[in-house]
Amino acid sequence: MNKAELVGRIAKDVGITKKAAAAALDAFVGAIHDALKKKSGSIRVSDLGTFKVAARKARNGVNPQTKKKIKIAATKVPRFSPSKALREAVKKAK
């Protein structure tokens, strides 16, 4: 499912226009972005899961083209942990 299909599904399920559904989805995504930008960034949606920022330590790697060893700098990355309800829904899906 892509964004356009998701917007269509939201519009149909809630009974609103696709434009309003797209605005709501954009606002939701924007809120997640803003929450993760904060120092202790985390946002929890009960039936969906938790979005949070994790620190990734510096490490050594290998450039696959040249096979030379490189240093990969420490960075922050977004992480998502699904809720129990989401894990159960996926487990039951066929």
C-alpha positions as CSV (number, residue, x, y, z in Angstrom):
1,M,0.0,0.0,0.0
2,N,1.4,3.4,-0.9
3,K,0.5,6.8,0.4
4,A,-2.3,7.5,-2.2
5,E,-3.9,4.1,-1.4
6,L,-3.7,4.8,2.3
7,V,-5.3,8.3,1.9
8,G,-8.1,6.7,-0.2
9,R,-8.7,4.1,2.5
10,I,-8.7,6.7,5.3
11,A,-11.1,8.9,3.3
12,K,-13.5,5.9,2.6
13,D,-13.4,4.6,6.2
14,V,-14.0,7.9,7.9
15,G,-16.3,9.4,5.2
16,I,-14.2,12.5,4.4
17,T,-12.6,13.8,1.2
18,K,-9.3,12.5,0.0
19,K,-7.9,16.1,0.4
20,A,-8.9,16.1,4.1
21,A,-7.5,12.6,4.6
22,A,-4.2,13.6,3.0
23,A,-4.0,16.7,5.3
24,A,-4.6,14.5,8.4
25,L,-2.0,12.0,7.3
26,D,0.5,14.7,6.6
27,A,-0.2,16.2,10.0
28,F,0.3,12.8,11.7
29,V,3.6,12.3,9.9
30,G,4.7,15.9,10.7
31,A,3.9,15.3,14.4
32,I,6.1,12.2,14.4
33,H,8.9,14.1,12.8
34,D,8.7,17.0,15.3
35,A,8.6,14.6,18.2
36,L,11.6,12.7,17.1
37,K,13.6,15.9,16.6
38,K,13.3,16.8,20.3
39,K,16.2,15.7,22.6
40,S,14.3,12.8,24.2
41,G,12.2,12.2,21.0
42,S,9.6,9.5,21.3
43,I,6.0,9.1,20.3
44,R,3.7,6.3,21.3
45,V,0.5,5.4,19.5
46,S,-1.3,2.7,21.5
47,D,-2.5,0.3,18.8
48,L,0.4,1.1,16.4
49,G,3.7,1.2,18.3
50,T,6.4,3.5,19.5
51,F,8.6,5.7,17.3
52,K,11.9,6.7,19.0
53,V,15.4,7.9,18.3
54,A,18.3,5.4,18.9
55,A,22.0,6.2,19.0
56,R,24.2,4.2,16.8
57,K,27.9,3.9,17.9
58,A,30.8,4.6,15.6
59,R,32.1,1.5,13.9
60,N,34.4,0.2,11.3
61,G,33.1,-0.9,7.9
62,V,34.3,-1.8,4.4
63,N,33.7,0.1,1.2
64,P,32.2,-2.6,-1.1
65,Q,33.6,-1.1,-4.2
66,T,37.2,-0.6,-3.1
67,K,37.3,-3.1,-0.2
68,K,39.1,-0.4,1.8
69,K,38.3,-0.2,5.5
70,I,36.4,2.9,6.5
71,K,35.3,4.5,9.8
72,I,31.5,5.0,10.1
73,A,30.7,7.9,12.4
74,A,28.2,7.7,15.3
75,T,24.7,8.9,14.4
76,K,21.1,8.9,15.5
77,V,18.6,6.8,13.7
78,P,14.8,6.5,14.0
79,R,13.4,3.2,15.3
80,F,9.9,1.7,15.4
81,S,8.7,-0.8,17.9
82,P,5.3,-2.3,17.1
83,S,2.7,-2.6,19.8
84,K,1.5,-6.0,21.0
85,A,-1.9,-5.4,19.2
86,L,0.0,-4.8,15.9
87,R,2.2,-7.9,16.4
88,E,-0.9,-10.0,17.1
89,A,-2.8,-8.6,14.1
90,V,0.2,-9.5,11.8
91,K,0.6,-12.9,13.3
92,K,-3.1,-13.7,12.7
93,A,-3.0,-12.4,9.1
94,K,-2.8,-14.9,6.3
